[in-house]
Amino acid sequence: MTDAAATAPMIGPVIAPDLHVMTYNIRRRIGHVMPTHPDRWATRRPLLRRILQAEQPTILGVQEALADQAAYVAESLGPDFGGVGRGRNPNGRGERSIIFFDRRRLRLTATNQLALSDTPDKPGSRTWGNSVPRVVVSAEFDDLATGGRVIAFTTHFDHKSPRARWRSAQMIVKLVADAQTANPAAVVVVTGDVNADVDSAVYRHLTEGGVLRDSWHAAEHRLTPQWGTFSNYLPLRPGGKRIDLILVGTNVEVERTGINVVRFDGAAASDHDPVQAVVRAIGAHGVPNEPPAEAVKVTAG
């Protein structure tokens, strides 16, 4: 894509009752990267800013952010956005998963961060075979436009340990089930990099128990082909692995979704591509948002 094409949002700002949800593994900053390497943070960060400023999601789940990267995301989104989530290490430092949110639309009422382990309240704990700590961050909101409740989660499953991914999936489903029992009318969304493809037992546990659905399959319209979400700066692959997901709860309908593979003169902002969706509470109606002419209407089968 050219720079001119890249400045146009795939979704952009939405009108209530719609919520624009995005999940984005922004790739942690790595030191000593060659100036010409596509992974160089100094090269990637202005591209990331352009995407975020164009899209302006209502809720953004970010993974792999170091402290300075989290600050850069917050600055790029602007002063109307807040964020919750701290580093995954026992001292609150290191990589973090963060939920950013538009304060013009959502009022934060509660937040929590748990370790993905048998001792979730112990920061930095890891008991399932993962070599580094993993976390889930949650945030509860009042929707200032509709008066409803919104509950968001973001997480990043381990990339090496199948057992850790499996146990993490079990924990996420339990957390969401409990949240929906306590708030049956809430819009519940889970964003994250689960490091597991859609043919895995982890994915099936997340999506087949009647608690969560994959927004890709729940959407009325798909704005893009099914790109692999982990490009690793390589050419795009239709039908590639979708390891970055937006999952939705039982009271959520998905109007449209897409995998944003925007490039800037061939350069990508991360080794992952963001997934985006427009969601609302079931039965909620507002100003209709017509999908682009090229959007694919999803049919059964």
N, C-alpha and C positions, 0 to 999 in steps of 0.2 A: 504494500500500500504506500501511497505517497503521503507526504506530510499534510497536504491539503485534505486528503480523505481521512487521515487519522484524527483530525481535530473534531470531526463530527462524532457525537456520542452514539453508541449502539442503543442506549435507552435514554439516558439523561434524567433530569428532574421529572417527577410525576406528581399528580394531583390526588389528594385524598378522595377515597379511602385507600388508594393504591400505595404500596410501599415498594421502593426499589431496593433490592437486597443484592449485595455483591460479596463474593468470597475471593480473596487474593493472597496467595503465598508470594510475597514480594522478594524473596531470596535474600538471606542474610548477607550483610556486607563481609566480604573476604579480603584480607590484606594481601599485599604483594601480588596483585593481578596485573598482568602486562597491559600497558595502555591501549593496545589494540584488541584486547580480548573482550568479547561481548558481555562477560560477567562483571566488568569493572563498574563499581557503584557510581563513580563520578560520571560515567557515560549513561547509566540507566536511570538515575534519579530524576533528571528533567523529563524523561519520557514517562515515568510513573506519574509525575505531577500533571502532565498534560492529560493523561487518562483520567485521573481523579477529578480534575477540575472540569473536564467535559462531562463526566458521568454523574457526579454529585449524588451518590446513592444515599438513601435514607438510613440504611444500616450497612456497614462495611465490616466484615470479619477479615482481619489481617493475620497472617502467620509468618513466622521467621523474622520478625522485626527486632533488631537491636535498638537500644535506647535512642540513639541519634536518628535511626531510620523511623522509629515511631514518631519522634518529634517532627521529622520532615513530612510524614504523611499528614499529621495534624495541621502543620503550617500550610500544606498544599490544599487541604479541604477548606481551611479558613476558620474564622472565629466563631461561626455558627455551629461548629461541630465539637462534640465532646468525645472522650474515649475512656474505656476502662480495661484494665489488664496490666499485669506487672511481669517482670522476668520470671522464668521458670525455675531458677536456681533457689536454694534455701535462703540466700540473702536478697532475693528479689531482683537479681541481675540476670543477665544473659538473654537469650532469645525469648520473645514474648508473643503470645497470641492476644489480640486486642479487638474489642468491639468499638468501632467508631459509630457515632449516631448524630443525626441532624437535630439539634436542640430546638429548632423552630417547630419541629413536628413532634418530637418525643421528649418526655420528661422522665429522667432516670429516677426510679424509686427504690431499687435494690440491685446489688451486684455481688458476685462471688467468684472466687477462683479456687479450683480444686486440682490436686495432683491426680493424674490417672494412675492410681495405685490402690493397694489395699488400705492405705492410710491417707485418704484424700485430703484431710485437713492438715497434714504435715507438709509444708512447702518443700519442694525438691525431692519428695520421696519417690522411689521407683522400686516396685516389687514384682513386676511381671516380665522381667527379662530385658527390658529396654536399658541401653547403656547411658542414656541421658534422660533427664526428667521430661515428662509430658504433662500438659495441663488441659483443662477445659475452663473457659470463662463464660459466665452467664450474666445477663443484665435484664432487668424487668423495667418496663416503661408504661406510663400513661400516654396514650395517643391523644395529643392535644386537639387534633382535628375531628376525631370520631368519638372520643370518650371511651374507647375500648382499651384493652390491655395488649401489650406486645411483649413477648419473651424471646430473647435471642441467646444463642450459644455459639461459641466458636472454639475450634480445637485443632490439634495437629497430632495425628497418630504417629507411632514410631515407624521408621523406615526399614528397620532390620528384623524386629522380633514379631513373628506371626502371633505368638501368644499374647504379646502386649497389645497388638491391634485388636485381637478378638476380645480380650477383657475390656479394652477401651470402648469397643462397640457396645458391649453389655452395659457398661456404666452409663454411657450416653443415653441409651434407650430407657434405662431406669430413671435417670434424671428428667428426661422429657415426659415420660409417663406420669411421674409424680407431679410435674408442673402442670400438665394438662388436667389431671384429676383435681388439683386445687384451683385451676383457672380454665374451666372447660370452654369458655367463649374467647379465650386469648388467641391471638395470632402468634404461633410458635415457629421459629426458624432456627435451623442449625447450619452453620457454615463451617467449612474446614477442608483440610487436606488429610484424607484418611489413608493415603499410601496403599490403597487397595483398589483394584479394578472392579467393574460391575459383575464379573463372573466369580467373585470371591465369596467365601462364607461370611466375611466381615460385612460386605455390602448387603448380602441377603439378610443378615441379622438386623442391620440398620433399617431396612426398607420393607421387610415382609411380615413384621409382627403386628401390624395394625396401629402402630404408634407414629411412625414417620413414613413419608413418601418422598421419592426423588422428584425434585421439581422438573427435571428434564422429561420425565414421563408424565407428570401431572399437568404440564403446561398445555394450554389451548393452542398456542403458537410457538414455534421454534424459529428464532431469528437467524440461526446459523446451522451449518452442518455439525455433526458430532465430531469436533476436533478433539485430539488428545490434549489434555490440559497441562501435561508436563512436556513442553517442547524441548527443553534443555538447549535452547538457542539453535535448534536444528530446523530444517524445513518442516512446514506444517504437514500433519498426517490425518486425513479424514478417517474416521473410525478408530482413532487412537484411544488409549486408555484414559478414562475419565476418573482421575483420582481426587479431583477437587469437586466438592459437591455442595449444593444447597438443598437441604432436606426440609420438609415442611410438615407441620402437625395436622391433626385431624380436622381443625376448623379453618383450614387455609385453602384457598383456591389460587392457582397459578395462571395468570393471564398470558404471560410470555416469558421466554428464557432464551439465553444464548451464551456462547463461549466466545469471548472477545479476543480475537487474535490480531488486534491492531499492531502494525509495524510502522516504524518511522525510518524511511529509506532502508528498510530491511532489518532494522535493529529492534529488539524486544526489550521491554522494561524489566522483565524477570524471566527466569527459566520456566515459570509457570504462567499460564494465561488465566485471567479472571473469568469466573462464571457469574452471570447476572440473571436476575429474575424479577418480575413484577408480580407481587402477591397482594392478597387482601383477605379479609375475613369472608367466609362463605356467606353469600347473600348480601354482602355490602355492595352498594351501587353509588357511583358518582359520575363525574364527567367522563364519557367514554374515551379511551385512548386507542385510536386505530393503529394496528400494527403496520409496519412498512409493507409495501406491495410484495416484496420478495419473501416475506415471512411465510413459513410453511405451517399450514393448519394441521394439527395432529389429529389423526383418526384412530379409531380402535383397531387393534390387530398388530 
